[in-house]
Amino acid sequence: MTPSPTTAGTERVLLITNQHWISYVIPVTIACVVGLAGLLLYTLAGYTAHHAMWVSHAALMLGLLLVLLAHHWIFHRILSKVADVIIVTSERIIDMRIRLLLDEGMFEIQLQKVQSVTAAKPNLLAAVLNYGNLEFKPSGLVRFVPHPQRVAREIQRAMGMS
């Protein structure tokens, strides 16, 4: 990527961070439940093989399908989450969200347009695990930021507010 003529050589990368690992918990839990259901159906297929052949075949196919779906879905989600990145430069903040093969989005805000930045930890779990949200005035929200106070301080320093 080539820099734009107005920022050529003046923009510096101050911070690059990914989303906090807590954003993986719900997808991993869902994949584990679906995968476990698939394994239970697979086991049921083995127990019913001699008594009800059609139940055995249906349980086997459904169990294998659930395990396959859970495996591929969690693989896709984890690779997508790893690709999400928050970049703070001396001139802008970039929040990139990538969903492999499906969607990608980028939230970019120039530091000159930011009036204030606040870091908030929305609940007790966020306070214990040290993650939170960054809110930019007049508009903008970045969720699941690790060490939000440190990132907000870095942004304020780049804006010349501290």
C-alpha positions in Angstrom: 0.0 0.0 0.0 1.4 3.4 -1.0 1.0 6.3 1.4 -1.2 9.2 0.3 0.7 12.4 -0.9 -0.5 14.4 2.1 0.8 11.9 4.7 3.8 10.6 2.9 6.6 10.1 5.4 4.8 11.9 8.3 2.4 9.2 9.6 3.9 6.9 12.2 2.3 3.7 13.6 2.0 4.1 17.4 0.1 1.0 18.4 -1.2 -2.3 16.8 -3.4 -4.6 18.8 -5.9 -7.3 18.3 -9.2 -7.9 20.0 -9.2 -9.3 23.5 -9.3 -13.0 23.8 -12.7 -12.9 25.6 -14.3 -12.3 22.1 -13.5 -16.0 21.4 -15.4 -17.4 24.3 -18.9 -17.5 22.9 -17.9 -19.0 19.5 -15.8 -21.6 21.1 -18.6 -22.5 23.6 -21.1 -22.9 20.8 -18.7 -25.0 18.7 -18.0 -27.3 21.7 -21.7 -27.8 22.4 -22.5 -28.6 18.8 -19.5 -30.8 18.4 -20.4 -32.7 21.6 -23.9 -33.2 20.3 -22.4 -34.6 17.1 -20.2 -37.0 19.1 -23.2 -38.1 21.2 -25.2 -38.9 18.0 -22.2 -40.7 16.7 -22.1 -42.8 19.8 -25.8 -43.4 19.6 -25.3 -44.7 16.1 -23.0 -47.4 17.4 -25.4 -48.5 20.2 -28.4 -48.7 17.9 -26.6 -50.5 15.0 -28.0 -53.9 15.8 -31.5 -52.9 17.0 -32.7 -50.2 14.6 -30.6 -49.8 11.5 -32.3 -46.7 10.1 -31.9 -44.9 13.4 -28.3 -45.8 13.4 -27.7 -44.5 9.9 -29.6 -41.3 10.6 -27.7 -40.7 13.9 -24.4 -41.5 12.2 -24.9 -39.0 9.4 -26.3 -36.3 11.6 -23.5 -36.7 14.1 -20.8 -36.6 11.5 -22.5 -33.5 9.9 -22.6 -31.7 13.3 -19.0 -32.4 14.1 -17.9 -31.3 10.6 -20.0 -28.1 10.9 -18.7 -27.3 14.4 -15.1 -27.8 13.3 -15.3 -25.7 10.2 -17.3 -23.0 11.8 -14.9 -22.5 14.8 -11.9 -22.6 12.4 -13.5 -19.9 10.3 -14.4 -17.8 13.4 -11.0 -18.0 15.0 -9.2 -17.2 11.8 -11.5 -14.2 11.3 -11.0 -12.9 14.8 -7.2 -13.2 14.6 -7.4 -11.1 11.4 -9.2 -8.3 13.3 -6.8 -5.5 14.2 -6.8 -2.0 15.7 -4.1 0.3 14.5 -3.3 3.7 16.0 -1.1 6.0 14.0 0.0 9.6 14.5 -2.9 10.8 12.3 -5.8 8.2 12.5 -7.3 5.2 14.2 -8.1 2.2 12.1 -10.3 -0.7 13.3 -10.3 -3.5 10.7 -12.9 -6.3 10.9 -12.4 -9.3 8.5 -14.7 -12.3 8.1 -12.9 -14.7 5.8 -14.5 -14.8 2.3 -17.7 -13.2 3.6 -17.2 -9.7 4.7 -14.6 -7.1 5.6 -15.0 -3.7 7.1 -12.8 -0.9 8.2 -13.7 1.9 10.6 -11.3 4.8 10.3 -11.3 8.1 12.1 -8.9 11.0 11.6 -7.4 12.2 14.9 -8.1 15.8 13.9 -11.9 15.0 13.9 -11.8 13.3 17.4 -12.9 15.6 20.2 -12.4 13.1 22.9 -11.7 9.4 23.6 -13.0 7.5 26.6 -12.2 4.0 27.7 -14.9 2.1 29.5 -15.1 -1.3 31.0 -18.7 -2.4 30.6 -19.0 -4.9 33.4 -17.1 -6.7 36.3 -15.7 -9.4 34.0 -14.2 -6.7 31.7 -12.6 -5.1 34.8 -11.1 -8.3 36.0 -9.9 -9.4 32.5 -8.8 -5.9 31.6 -10.7 -5.3 28.4 -13.2 -2.7 27.4 -14.6 -0.3 24.7 -13.1 2.9 23.3 -15.7 5.6 22.5 -14.8 8.5 20.2 -16.7 11.7 20.3 -18.4 12.8 18.0 -18.9 9.2 16.7 -17.3 5.8 16.9 -17.0 2.8 19.1 -14.4 0.0 19.2 -15.3 -3.0 21.3 -13.1 -5.7 23.0 -10.0 -3.6 23.2 -7.3 -5.1 25.5 -6.0 -2.6 28.1 -8.4 0.2 27.0 -6.9 2.9 29.3 -3.5 2.4 27.9 -4.8 2.5 24.3 -6.9 5.7 25.2 -3.8 7.3 26.7 -1.8 6.5 23.6 -4.5 8.1 21.4 -4.7 11.2 23.6 -0.9 11.5 23.5 -1.1 11.4 19.7 -3.9 14.0 19.7 -1.7 16.2 22.0 -4.3 16.1 24.8 -2.0 14.8 27.6 
